[in-house]
Protein backbone atom coordinates (compact mmCIF):
# COMPACT_ATOMS: atom_id res chain seq x y z
CA UNK A 1 0.00 0.00 0.00
CA UNK A 2 1.37 3.42 -0.91
CA UNK A 3 1.33 6.22 1.66
CA UNK A 4 0.98 9.83 0.57
CA UNK A 5 2.28 13.01 2.12
CA UNK A 6 5.49 14.44 3.50
CA UNK A 7 8.22 11.96 4.40
CA UNK A 8 9.92 14.41 6.75
CA UNK A 9 10.74 12.51 9.97
CA UNK A 10 10.46 13.89 13.46
CA UNK A 11 13.85 15.31 14.27
CA UNK A 12 15.29 12.77 16.63
CA UNK A 13 18.53 14.73 16.79
CA UNK A 14 16.80 17.10 19.21
CA UNK A 15 16.60 14.18 21.63
CA UNK A 16 19.64 12.09 20.75
CA UNK A 17 21.96 15.09 20.83
CA UNK A 18 21.12 15.54 24.50
CA UNK A 19 22.00 11.96 25.37
CA UNK A 20 18.53 10.41 25.36
CA UNK A 21 17.30 7.39 23.38
CA UNK A 22 14.55 8.05 20.84
CA UNK A 23 12.18 5.83 18.92
CA UNK A 24 10.11 6.90 15.91
CA UNK A 25 6.65 5.36 15.54
CA UNK A 26 3.85 5.70 12.99
CA UNK A 27 0.27 5.32 14.19
CA UNK A 28 -2.57 4.77 11.72
CA UNK A 29 -6.01 6.14 12.59
CA UNK A 30 -9.25 4.43 11.62
CA UNK A 31 -9.81 7.05 8.91
CA UNK A 32 -6.38 6.54 7.35
CA UNK A 33 -4.12 9.26 8.74
CA UNK A 34 -0.57 8.32 9.66
CA UNK A 35 0.59 10.11 12.80
CA UNK A 36 4.24 10.54 13.74
CA UNK A 37 4.85 9.71 17.40
CA UNK A 38 8.10 9.81 19.36
CA UNK A 39 9.11 7.77 22.36
CA UNK A 40 11.80 8.48 24.95
CA UNK A 41 11.76 5.08 26.71
CA UNK A 42 14.14 6.09 29.50
CA UNK A 43 16.46 8.85 30.64
CA UNK A 44 20.19 9.45 30.47
CA UNK A 45 20.90 7.08 33.36
CA UNK A 46 19.70 4.10 31.35
CA UNK A 47 16.64 1.82 31.47
CA UNK A 48 17.21 0.43 34.97
CA UNK A 49 15.26 -2.47 36.41
CA UNK A 50 12.15 -0.77 37.78
CA UNK A 51 8.89 -0.52 35.78
CA UNK A 52 8.56 2.73 33.88
CA UNK A 53 5.00 4.13 33.87
CA UNK A 54 3.81 5.51 30.53
CA UNK A 55 3.23 9.26 30.24
CA UNK A 56 1.74 10.64 27.02
CA UNK A 57 2.41 14.32 26.19
CA UNK A 58 0.09 16.04 23.71
CA UNK A 59 0.85 19.42 22.16
CA UNK A 60 -1.46 22.36 21.57
CA UNK A 61 -2.88 24.29 18.62
CA UNK A 62 -0.41 24.97 15.76
CA UNK A 63 2.26 23.07 17.66
CA UNK A 64 4.04 19.72 17.52
CA UNK A 65 5.72 17.20 19.79
CA UNK A 66 8.90 19.26 19.64
CA UNK A 67 7.35 21.82 22.03
CA UNK A 68 8.18 19.45 24.91
CA UNK A 69 11.88 19.13 24.01
CA UNK A 70 13.09 22.45 22.54
CA UNK A 71 14.58 23.84 25.75
CA UNK A 72 17.64 22.50 27.56
CA UNK A 73 17.44 19.04 29.09
CA UNK A 74 16.87 20.39 32.61
CA UNK A 75 14.16 22.76 31.36
CA UNK A 76 12.06 20.58 28.99
CA UNK A 77 9.26 18.45 30.40
CA UNK A 78 9.91 15.56 28.00
CA UNK A 79 13.48 15.08 29.20
CA UNK A 80 12.68 15.78 32.84
CA UNK A 81 10.01 13.06 32.91
CA UNK A 82 12.33 10.55 31.21
CA UNK A 83 15.02 11.22 33.83
CA UNK A 84 12.37 10.90 36.56
CA UNK A 85 11.68 7.29 35.57
CA UNK A 86 8.83 7.54 33.05
CA UNK A 87 8.34 6.02 29.61
CA UNK A 88 7.62 9.23 27.68
CA UNK A 89 5.51 9.34 24.50
CA UNK A 90 5.16 12.49 22.39
CA UNK A 91 2.07 12.74 20.19
CA UNK A 92 1.38 14.63 16.95
CA UNK A 93 -2.13 15.20 15.62
CA UNK A 94 -3.13 15.10 11.97
CA UNK A 95 -1.92 17.81 9.65
CA UNK A 96 1.05 19.12 11.59
CA UNK A 97 4.66 18.93 10.44
CA UNK A 98 5.07 15.30 11.50
CA UNK A 99 1.63 13.90 10.64
CA UNK A 100 1.17 14.84 6.99
CA UNK A 101 0.59 11.34 5.63
CA UNK A 102 -2.51 9.36 4.70
CA UNK A 103 -2.98 5.92 3.19
CA UNK A 104 -4.92 7.36 0.20
CA UNK A 105 -4.85 11.16 0.27
CA UNK A 106 -2.11 13.71 -0.35
CA UNK A 107 -1.73 17.08 1.45
CA UNK A 108 -2.30 18.81 -1.90
CA UNK A 109 -5.83 17.40 -2.04
CA UNK A 110 -8.83 19.22 -0.59
CA UNK A 111 -10.17 16.12 1.15
CA UNK A 112 -6.94 15.70 3.13
CA UNK A 113 -7.84 18.80 5.19
CA UNK A 114 -11.53 18.18 5.89
CA UNK A 115 -11.25 17.81 9.64
CA UNK A 116 -11.06 19.82 12.86
CA UNK A 117 -10.27 18.92 16.45
CA UNK A 118 -13.47 16.82 16.45
CA UNK A 119 -11.61 14.20 14.42
CA UNK A 120 -8.50 14.55 16.59
CA UNK A 121 -10.57 13.65 19.65
CA UNK A 122 -12.47 10.86 17.89
CA UNK A 123 -9.68 9.26 15.83
CA UNK A 124 -6.21 10.55 16.72
CA UNK A 125 -6.39 10.43 20.50
CA UNK A 126 -7.54 6.79 20.92
CA UNK A 127 -5.23 5.62 18.12
CA UNK A 128 -2.14 7.14 19.76
CA UNK A 129 -2.96 6.17 23.34
CA UNK A 130 -3.89 2.58 22.50
CA UNK A 131 -0.73 2.25 20.41
CA UNK A 132 1.48 3.49 23.26
CA UNK A 133 -0.14 1.02 25.65
CA UNK A 134 0.31 -1.90 23.26
CA UNK A 135 3.95 -1.08 22.57
CA UNK A 136 4.77 -0.66 26.24
CA UNK A 137 2.72 -3.72 27.33
CA UNK A 138 0.87 -1.66 29.90
CA UNK A 139 -2.83 -1.33 30.62
CA UNK A 140 -3.03 2.32 31.73
CA UNK A 141 -1.14 5.56 31.25
CA UNK A 142 -1.02 9.17 32.41
CA UNK A 143 -1.88 11.98 30.03
CA UNK A 144 -0.44 15.50 30.00
CA UNK A 145 -2.00 17.91 27.52
CA UNK A 146 -1.43 21.55 26.66
CA UNK A 147 -4.00 23.87 25.06
CA UNK A 148 -5.72 21.97 22.22
CA UNK A 149 -4.18 18.83 23.73
CA UNK A 150 -6.48 19.34 26.72
CA UNK A 151 -9.50 20.09 24.53
CA UNK A 152 -9.31 16.80 22.64
CA UNK A 153 -8.88 15.00 25.96
CA UNK A 154 -11.86 16.63 27.71
CA UNK A 155 -14.06 15.81 24.73
CA UNK A 156 -12.45 12.51 23.75
CA UNK A 157 -12.51 11.03 27.26
CA UNK A 158 -16.06 12.20 27.92
CA UNK A 159 -17.35 10.65 24.68
CA UNK A 160 -15.28 7.45 24.92
CA UNK A 161 -15.57 5.87 28.40
CA UNK A 162 -13.54 2.82 27.36
CA UNK A 163 -10.60 5.05 26.49
CA UNK A 164 -11.04 7.09 29.66
CA UNK A 165 -10.69 3.94 31.78
CA UNK A 166 -7.16 3.53 30.43
CA UNK A 167 -6.07 6.94 31.76
CA UNK A 168 -4.84 7.01 35.36
CA UNK A 169 -4.72 10.78 35.59
CA UNK A 170 -5.05 13.77 33.30
CA UNK A 171 -2.83 16.82 33.80
CA UNK A 172 -4.24 19.77 31.85
CA UNK A 173 -1.93 22.73 31.17
CA UNK A 174 -3.59 25.90 29.87
CA UNK A 175 -6.89 23.97 29.78
CA UNK A 176 -9.29 24.71 26.93
CA UNK A 177 -12.94 23.67 26.56
CA UNK A 178 -15.34 26.61 26.46
CA UNK A 179 -13.58 29.62 24.88
CA UNK A 180 -16.16 32.40 24.86
CA UNK A 181 -13.79 34.80 26.63
CA UNK A 182 -10.76 34.01 24.46
CA UNK A 183 -8.88 37.10 23.30
CA UNK A 184 -6.45 37.78 20.48
CA UNK A 185 -6.42 36.82 16.82
CA UNK A 186 -8.96 33.98 16.98
CA UNK A 187 -11.58 36.27 18.57
CA UNK A 188 -11.25 38.76 15.72
CA UNK A 189 -11.60 35.93 13.23
CA UNK A 190 -14.80 34.82 14.95
CA UNK A 191 -16.46 38.10 13.94
CA UNK A 192 -16.08 37.23 10.25
CA UNK A 193 -16.28 33.44 10.33
CA UNK A 194 -18.73 33.02 7.39
CA UNK A 195 -16.81 35.51 5.24
CA UNK A 196 -13.51 33.91 6.21
CA UNK A 197 -14.74 30.43 5.33
CA UNK A 198 -16.02 31.66 1.97
CA UNK A 199 -12.73 33.40 1.21
CA UNK A 200 -10.67 30.32 1.94
CA UNK A 201 -13.01 28.22 -0.20
CA UNK A 202 -12.80 30.73 -3.04
CA UNK A 203 -9.02 30.55 -3.16
CA UNK A 204 -8.83 26.83 -2.40
CA UNK A 205 -6.88 27.34 0.83
CA UNK A 206 -7.19 24.34 3.14
CA UNK A 207 -4.08 24.56 5.37
CA UNK A 208 -3.38 27.24 7.96
CA UNK A 209 0.17 28.32 8.89
CA UNK A 210 1.97 25.24 7.62
CA UNK A 211 5.59 24.66 8.48
CA UNK A 212 7.61 25.77 5.44
CA UNK A 213 11.23 26.47 4.65
CA UNK A 214 10.48 30.10 3.77
CA UNK A 215 8.55 30.68 7.00
CA UNK A 216 11.27 29.04 9.07
CA UNK A 217 14.01 30.99 7.32
CA UNK A 218 12.28 34.34 7.74
CA UNK A 219 11.35 33.57 11.32
CA UNK A 220 14.77 32.38 12.40
CA UNK A 221 16.49 35.25 10.59
CA UNK A 222 14.24 37.92 12.11
CA UNK A 223 14.41 36.36 15.54
CA UNK A 224 18.20 36.11 15.47
CA UNK A 225 18.71 39.80 14.74
CA UNK A 226 18.88 42.14 17.73
CA UNK A 227 16.76 44.87 16.14
CA UNK A 228 13.96 42.58 14.94
CA UNK A 229 13.84 40.10 17.83
CA UNK A 230 11.12 42.15 19.54
CA UNK A 231 8.84 41.49 16.55
CA UNK A 232 9.01 37.74 17.13
CA UNK A 233 8.53 38.14 20.86
CA UNK A 234 5.47 40.35 20.45
CA UNK A 235 3.88 37.96 17.93
CA UNK A 236 3.97 35.21 20.58
CA UNK A 237 2.43 37.59 23.14
CA UNK A 238 -0.29 38.73 20.72
CA UNK A 239 -1.48 35.15 20.32
CA UNK A 240 -0.95 33.77 23.81
CA UNK A 241 -0.81 36.64 26.31
CA UNK A 242 1.86 39.00 27.54
CA UNK A 243 4.76 37.79 29.71
CA UNK A 244 8.19 39.10 28.78
CA UNK A 245 9.94 38.05 31.98
CA UNK A 246 9.48 34.30 31.60
CA UNK A 247 10.41 33.84 27.95
CA UNK A 248 14.04 33.13 27.19
CA UNK A 249 14.40 35.38 24.13
CA UNK A 250 17.64 33.66 23.14
CA UNK A 251 15.58 30.50 22.47
CA UNK A 252 13.02 32.19 20.19
CA UNK A 253 14.89 31.20 16.99
CA UNK A 254 14.67 27.58 18.16
CA UNK A 255 10.95 27.87 18.88
CA UNK A 256 10.30 29.48 15.49
CA UNK A 257 12.18 26.71 13.71
CA UNK A 258 9.50 24.26 14.94
CA UNK A 259 6.38 26.42 15.31
CA UNK A 260 3.89 27.03 13.87
CA UNK A 261 3.52 23.43 12.74
CA UNK A 262 0.28 23.91 10.80
CA UNK A 263 -3.34 22.84 11.03
CA UNK A 264 -6.42 22.85 8.81
CA UNK A 265 -8.43 25.95 8.01
CA UNK A 266 -11.48 24.00 9.16
CA UNK A 267 -9.89 23.58 12.59
CA UNK A 268 -9.25 27.32 12.85
CA UNK A 269 -12.86 28.04 11.86
CA UNK A 270 -14.06 25.54 14.47
CA UNK A 271 -12.27 27.50 17.19
CA UNK A 272 -13.77 30.74 15.86
CA UNK A 273 -17.24 29.16 15.99
CA UNK A 274 -16.69 28.22 19.63
CA UNK A 275 -15.68 31.76 20.53
CA UNK A 276 -18.87 33.06 18.96
CA UNK A 277 -21.18 30.45 20.52
CA UNK A 278 -19.40 30.28 23.89
CA UNK A 279 -19.96 26.51 23.84
CA UNK A 280 -17.76 23.44 23.65
CA UNK A 281 -19.50 22.10 20.57
CA UNK A 282 -18.85 20.08 17.47
CA UNK A 283 -18.16 21.76 14.15
CA UNK A 284 -21.14 23.80 12.98
CA UNK A 285 -22.02 23.04 9.34
CA UNK A 286 -25.13 25.23 9.33
CA UNK A 287 -28.66 23.96 9.82
CA UNK A 288 -28.79 21.84 6.65
CA UNK A 289 -25.24 20.54 7.04
CA UNK A 290 -25.79 19.82 10.73
CA UNK A 291 -28.84 17.70 9.92
CA UNK A 292 -26.79 15.74 7.37
CA UNK A 293 -23.93 15.15 9.83
CA UNK A 294 -25.70 14.96 13.20
CA UNK A 295 -29.41 14.49 12.42
CA UNK A 296 -30.16 17.70 14.30
CA UNK A 297 -30.27 21.36 13.30
CA UNK A 298 -27.63 22.64 15.72
CA UNK A 299 -24.10 21.44 16.39
CA UNK A 300 -24.07 19.01 19.36
CA UNK A 301 -22.53 20.19 22.61
CA UNK A 302 -19.93 17.99 24.31
CA UNK A 303 -20.85 16.81 27.79
CA UNK A 304 -17.58 17.48 29.62
CA UNK A 305 -19.21 16.51 32.93
CA UNK A 306 -19.32 12.90 31.68
CA UNK A 307 -15.52 12.65 31.93
CA UNK A 308 -14.56 10.86 35.14
CA UNK A 309 -10.78 10.78 34.71
CA UNK A 310 -8.95 12.18 37.79
CA UNK A 311 -7.99 15.66 36.61
CA UNK A 312 -5.32 18.13 37.68
CA UNK A 313 -5.58 21.56 36.08
CA UNK A 314 -2.98 24.31 35.86
CA UNK A 315 -4.05 27.65 34.41
CA UNK A 316 -2.43 31.07 34.18
CA UNK A 317 -3.42 34.63 34.96
CA UNK A 318 -2.21 36.23 31.71
CA UNK A 319 -3.58 33.61 29.33
CA UNK A 320 -5.59 34.96 26.40
CA UNK A 321 -6.44 31.50 25.02
CA UNK A 322 -7.44 29.70 28.21
CA UNK A 323 -9.04 32.76 29.78
CA UNK A 324 -9.48 32.60 33.59
CA UNK A 325 -13.25 33.13 33.23
CA UNK A 326 -13.56 30.17 30.87
CA UNK A 327 -11.34 28.06 33.12
CA UNK A 328 -13.54 28.86 36.12
CA UNK A 329 -16.58 27.53 34.25
CA UNK A 330 -14.64 24.44 33.16
CA UNK A 331 -13.70 23.65 36.76
CA UNK A 332 -17.39 23.58 37.69
CA UNK A 333 -18.04 20.94 35.03
CA UNK A 334 -15.44 18.37 36.07
CA UNK A 335 -16.80 15.64 38.37
CA UNK A 336 -13.38 14.24 39.34
CA UNK A 337 -11.30 17.39 39.72
CA UNK A 338 -8.44 16.65 42.09
CA UNK A 339 -6.47 19.89 41.95
CA UNK A 340 -6.35 23.30 40.34
CA UNK A 341 -3.67 25.96 40.50
CA UNK A 342 -3.55 29.32 38.76
CA UNK A 343 -0.05 30.65 38.09
CA UNK A 344 -0.80 34.33 38.03
CA UNK A 345 2.32 35.65 36.25
CA UNK A 346 2.26 33.12 33.38
CA UNK A 347 0.74 33.16 29.89
CA UNK A 348 -0.37 30.31 27.62
CA UNK A 349 3.10 29.34 26.38
CA UNK A 350 4.82 29.44 29.74
CA UNK A 351 3.62 25.91 30.50
CA UNK A 352 6.04 24.59 27.89
CA UNK A 353 8.69 27.31 27.57
CA UNK A 354 8.89 29.41 30.76
CA UNK A 355 12.36 29.78 32.21
CA UNK A 356 11.01 28.92 35.67
CA UNK A 357 8.72 26.03 34.60
CA UNK A 358 11.20 23.46 35.94
CA UNK A 359 10.85 25.07 39.36
CA UNK A 360 7.25 26.34 39.45
CA UNK A 361 5.41 23.49 37.69
CA UNK A 362 7.33 20.38 36.59
CA UNK A 363 8.22 19.03 40.06
CA UNK A 364 4.52 19.23 40.91
CA UNK A 365 3.61 17.27 37.77
CA UNK A 366 6.11 14.54 38.66
CA UNK A 367 4.60 14.26 42.14
CA UNK A 368 1.11 13.90 40.63
CA UNK A 369 2.21 11.26 38.14
CA UNK A 370 4.03 9.22 40.78
CA UNK A 371 0.86 9.02 42.85
C-alpha positions in Angstrom: 0.0 0.0 0.0 1.4 3.4 -0.9 1.3 6.2 1.7 1.0 9.8 0.6 2.3 13.0 2.1 5.5 14.4 3.5 8.2 12.0 4.4 9.9 14.4 6.8 10.7 12.5 10.0 10.5 13.9 13.5 13.9 15.3 14.3 15.3 12.8 16.6 18.5 14.7 16.8 16.8 17.1 19.2 16.6 14.2 21.6 19.6 12.1 20.7 22.0 15.1 20.8 21.1 15.5 24.5 22.0 12.0 25.4 18.5 10.4 25.4 17.3 7.4 23.4 14.6 8.0 20.8 12.2 5.8 18.9 10.1 6.9 15.9 6.6 5.4 15.5 3.9 5.7 13.0 0.3 5.3 14.2 -2.6 4.8 11.7 -6.0 6.1 12.6 -9.3 4.4 11.6 -9.8 7.1 8.9 -6.4 6.5 7.3 -4.1 9.3 8.7 -0.6 8.3 9.7 0.6 10.1 12.8 4.2 10.5 13.7 4.8 9.7 17.4 8.1 9.8 19.4 9.1 7.8 22.4 11.8 8.5 25.0 11.8 5.1 26.7 14.1 6.1 29.5 16.5 8.9 30.6 20.2 9.5 30.5 20.9 7.1 33.4 19.7 4.1 31.4 16.6 1.8 31.5 17.2 0.4 35.0 15.3 -2.5 36.4 12.2 -0.8 37.8 8.9 -0.5 35.8 8.6 2.7 33.9 5.0 4.1 33.9 3.8 5.5 30.5 3.2 9.3 30.2 1.7 10.6 27.0 2.4 14.3 26.2 0.1 16.0 23.7 0.9 19.4 22.2 -1.5 22.4 21.6 -2.9 24.3 18.6 -0.4 25.0 15.8 2.3 23.1 17.7 4.0 19.7 17.5 5.7 17.2 19.8 8.9 19.3 19.6 7.3 21.8 22.0 8.2 19.5 24.9 11.9 19.1 24.0 13.1 22.4 22.5 14.6 23.8 25.7 17.6 22.5 27.6 17.4 19.0 29.1 16.9 20.4 32.6 14.2 22.8 31.4 12.1 20.6 29.0 9.3 18.5 30.4 9.9 15.6 28.0 13.5 15.1 29.2 12.7 15.8 32.8 10.0 13.1 32.9 12.3 10.6 31.2 15.0 11.2 33.8 12.4 10.9 36.6 11.7 7.3 35.6 8.8 7.5 33.1 8.3 6.0 29.6 7.6 9.2 27.7 5.5 9.3 24.5 5.2 12.5 22.4 2.1 12.7 20.2 1.4 14.6 16.9 -2.1 15.2 15.6 -3.1 15.1 12.0 -1.9 17.8 9.6 1.0 19.1 11.6 4.7 18.9 10.4 5.1 15.3 11.5 1.6 13.9 10.6 1.2 14.8 7.0 0.6 11.3 5.6 -2.5 9.4 4.7 -3.0 5.9 3.2 -4.9 7.4 0.2 -4.8 11.2 0.3 -2.1 13.7 -0.4 -1.7 17.1 1.5 -2.3 18.8 -1.9 -5.8 17.4 -2.0 -8.8 19.2 -0.6 -10.2 16.1 1.1 -6.9 15.7 3.1 -7.8 18.8 5.2 -11.5 18.2 5.9 -11.3 17.8 9.6 -11.1 19.8 12.9 -10.3 18.9 16.5 -13.5 16.8 16.4 -11.6 14.2 14.4 -8.5 14.5 16.6 -10.6 13.6 19.7 -12.5 10.9 17.9 -9.7 9.3 15.8 -6.2 10.6 16.7 -6.4 10.4 20.5 -7.5 6.8 20.9 -5.2 5.6 18.1 -2.1 7.1 19.8 -3.0 6.2 23.3 -3.9 2.6 22.5 -0.7 2.2 20.4 1.5 3.5 23.3 -0.1 1.0 25.6 0.3 -1.9 23.3 3.9 -1.1 22.6 4.8 -0.7 26.2 2.7 -3.7 27.3 0.9 -1.7 29.9 -2.8 -1.3 30.6 -3.0 2.3 31.7 -1.1 5.6 31.2 -1.0 9.2 32.4 -1.9 12.0 30.0 -0.4 15.5 30.0 -2.0 17.9 27.5 -1.4 21.5 26.7 -4.0 23.9 25.1 -5.7 22.0 22.2 -4.2 18.8 23.7 -6.5 19.3 26.7 -9.5 20.1 24.5 -9.3 16.8 22.6 -8.9 15.0 26.0 -11.9 16.6 27.7 -14.1 15.8 24.7 -12.5 12.5 23.8 -12.5 11.0 27.3 -16.1 12.2 27.9 -17.4 10.7 24.7 -15.3 7.4 24.9 -15.6 5.9 28.4 -13.5 2.8 27.4 -10.6 5.1 26.5 -11.0 7.1 29.7 -10.7 3.9 31.8 -7.2 3.5 30.4 -6.1 6.9 31.8 -4.8 7.0 35.4 -4.7 10.8 35.6 -5.0 13.8 33.3 -2.8 16.8 33.8 -4.2 19.8 31.9 -1.9 22.7 31.2 -3.6 25.9 29.9 -6.9 24.0 29.8 -9.3 24.7 26.9 -12.9 23.7 26.6 -15.3 26.6 26.5 -13.6 29.6 24.9 -16.2 32.4 24.9 -13.8 34.8 26.6 -10.8 34.0 24.5 -8.9 37.1 23.3 -6.5 37.8 20.5 -6.4 36.8 16.8 -9.0 34.0 17.0 -11.6 36.3 18.6 -11.2 38.8 15.7 -11.6 35.9 13.2 -14.8 34.8 15.0 -16.5 38.1 13.9 -16.1 37.2 10.3 -16.3 33.4 10.3 -18.7 33.0 7.4 -16.8 35.5 5.2 -13.5 33.9 6.2 -14.7 30.4 5.3 -16.0 31.7 2.0 -12.7 33.4 1.2 -10.7 30.3 1.9 -13.0 28.2 -0.2 -12.8 30.7 -3.0 -9.0 30.6 -3.2 -8.8 26.8 -2.4 -6.9 27.3 0.8 -7.2 24.3 3.1 -4.1 24.6 5.4 -3.4 27.2 8.0 0.2 28.3 8.9 2.0 25.2 7.6 5.6 24.7 8.5 7.6 25.8 5.4 11.2 26.5 4.6 10.5 30.1 3.8 8.5 30.7 7.0 11.3 29.0 9.1 14.0 31.0 7.3 12.3 34.3 7.7 11.3 33.6 11.3 14.8 32.4 12.4 16.5 35.3 10.6 14.2 37.9 12.1 14.4 36.4 15.5 18.2 36.1 15.5 18.7 39.8 14.7 18.9 42.1 17.7 16.8 44.9 16.1 14.0 42.6 14.9 13.8 40.1 17.8 11.1 42.2 19.5 8.8 41.5 16.6 9.0 37.7 17.1 8.5 38.1 20.9 5.5 40.3 20.4 3.9 38.0 17.9 4.0 35.2 20.6 2.4 37.6 23.1 -0.3 38.7 20.7 -1.5 35.2 20.3 -1.0 33.8 23.8 -0.8 36.6 26.3 1.9 39.0 27.5 4.8 37.8 29.7 8.2 39.1 28.8 9.9 38.1 32.0 9.5 34.3 31.6 10.4 33.8 27.9 14.0 33.1 27.2 14.4 35.4 24.1 17.6 33.7 23.1 15.6 30.5 22.5 13.0 32.2 20.2 14.9 31.2 17.0 14.7 27.6 18.2 11.0 27.9 18.9 10.3 29.5 15.5 12.2 26.7 13.7 9.5 24.3 14.9 6.4 26.4 15.3 3.9 27.0 13.9 3.5 23.4 12.7 0.3 23.9 10.8 -3.3 22.8 11.0 -6.4 22.8 8.8 -8.4 26.0 8.0 -11.5 24.0 9.2 -9.9 23.6 12.6 -9.3 27.3 12.9 -12.9 28.0 11.9 -14.1 25.5 14.5 -12.3 27.5 17.2 -13.8 30.7 15.9 -17.2 29.2 16.0 -16.7 28.2 19.6 -15.7 31.8 20.5 -18.9 33.1 19.0 -21.2 30.5 20.5 -19.4 30.3 23.9 -20.0 26.5 23.8 -17.8 23.4 23.7 -19.5 22.1 20.6 -18.9 20.1 17.5 -18.2 21.8 14.1 -21.1 23.8 13.0 -22.0 23.0 9.3 -25.1 25.2 9.3 -28.7 24.0 9.8 -28.8 21.8 6.7 -25.2 20.5 7.0 -25.8 19.8 10.7 -28.8 17.7 9.9 -26.8 15.7 7.4 -23.9 15.1 9.8 -25.7 15.0 13.2 -29.4 14.5 12.4 -30.2 17.7 14.3 -30.3 21.4 13.3 -27.6 22.6 15.7 -24.1 21.4 16.4 -24.1 19.0 19.4 -22.5 20.2 22.6 -19.9 18.0 24.3 -20.8 16.8 27.8 -17.6 17.5 29.6 -19.2 16.5 32.9 -19.3 12.9 31.7 -15.5 12.7 31.9 -14.6 10.9 35.1 -10.8 10.8 34.7 -9.0 12.2 37.8 -8.0 15.7 36.6 -5.3 18.1 37.7 -5.6 21.6 36.1 -3.0 24.3 35.9 -4.0 27.6 34.4 -2.4 31.1 34.2 -3.4 34.6 35.0 -2.2 36.2 31.7 -3.6 33.6 29.3 -5.6 35.0 26.4 -6.4 31.5 25.0 -7.4 29.7 28.2 -9.0 32.8 29.8 -9.5 32.6 33.6 -13.2 33.1 33.2 -13.6 30.2 30.9 -11.3 28.1 33.1 -13.5 28.9 36.1 -16.6 27.5 34.3 -14.6 24.4 33.2 -13.7 23.7 36.8 -17.4 23.6 37.7 -18.0 20.9 35.0 -15.4 18.4 36.1 -16.8 15.6 38.4 -13.4 14.2 39.3 -11.3 17.4 39.7 -8.4 16.7 42.1 -6.5 19.9 42.0 -6.3 23.3 40.3 -3.7 26.0 40.5 -3.6 29.3 38.8 -0.1 30.6 38.1 -0.8 34.3 38.0 2.3 35.6 36.2 2.3 33.1 33.4 0.7 33.2 29.9 -0.4 30.3 27.6 3.1 29.3 26.4 4.8 29.4 29.7 3.6 25.9 30.5 6.0 24.6 27.9 8.7 27.3 27.6 8.9 29.4 30.8 12.4 29.8 32.2 11.0 28.9 35.7 8.7 26.0 34.6 11.2 23.5 35.9 10.8 25.1 39.4 7.3 26.3 39.4 5.4 23.5 37.7 7.3 20.4 36.6 8.2 19.0 40.1 4.5 19.2 40.9 3.6 17.3 37.8 6.1 14.5 38.7 4.6 14.3 42.1 1.1 13.9 40.6 2.2 11.3 38.1 4.0 9.2 40.8 0.9 9.0 42.9 
